[in-house]
Amino acid sequence: MRDPEKQSGGAVTAILANALDTGLVDAVVTVTEDPWTLKPHSMVITKSEALIGQAGSRYNWWVPLVSSLKEQ
């Protein structure tokens, strides 16, 4: 079933969710959006359900990916 809130296809999300579920990777770093400021920020995700919940395209030219690793 297609979720109208997510991008069509979702190949990268499917590949990463499978990698998490099979233990190929322990975590992925992804980009989320602050609901109040709408600014991008990064997040370390360890469960495929959380990854799927964050699915969708975010087009930004600057994303602080390393900052989420400092929080771990």
Buried (B, 14 or more C-beta within 10 A) or exposed (E): EEEEEBEEEBEBBBEBBEBBEEEEEEBBBBBBBEEEEEEBBBBBBEEBEBBBEBBBEEEEEEBEBEEBEEEE
